């Protein structure tokens, strides 16, 4: 039942089903460095997706600023995973929420010192900190909690 879990997070979405033309337009740098991305869906990871849509190299810079205890594992997560739990939505016990925020916000403050706000323009990077938190949420809740993935529904009247 639900009480056997520390947290509930949204069902994952997959990022590896990218149209070839979109990869050429938005992921050209990544394809040049690693051509197998173009042919192998399993190599179209969260890192590739982030580079395509939120600024090439921004995720790597942000990972360099993360706490050492998570740096290597989070880097591995984004470089091997093809899905994440979207929307920064979760339900968790208060102790878990406090731990999550005590980890997330110091990292995002370090990222803010690195990236600032002025250079973040347009949809791709204007919400960079939310995109970083969204990817980190998947990793963090899977690593530190006993979690359950749950479907979500958007209702528009």
Secondary structure, 3 states (H helix, E strand, C coil): CHHHCCEEEECEEECCCCCHHHHHHHCHHHHHHCCHHHHCHHHCCHHHHHHHHHCCCHHHHHHCCCCHHHHHHHHHHHHHCCEEECCCCEEECHHHHHHHHHHHHHHHHHHHHHHCCCCCCHHHHHCHHHHHHHHHHHHHHHHHCCEEEECCCCCCC
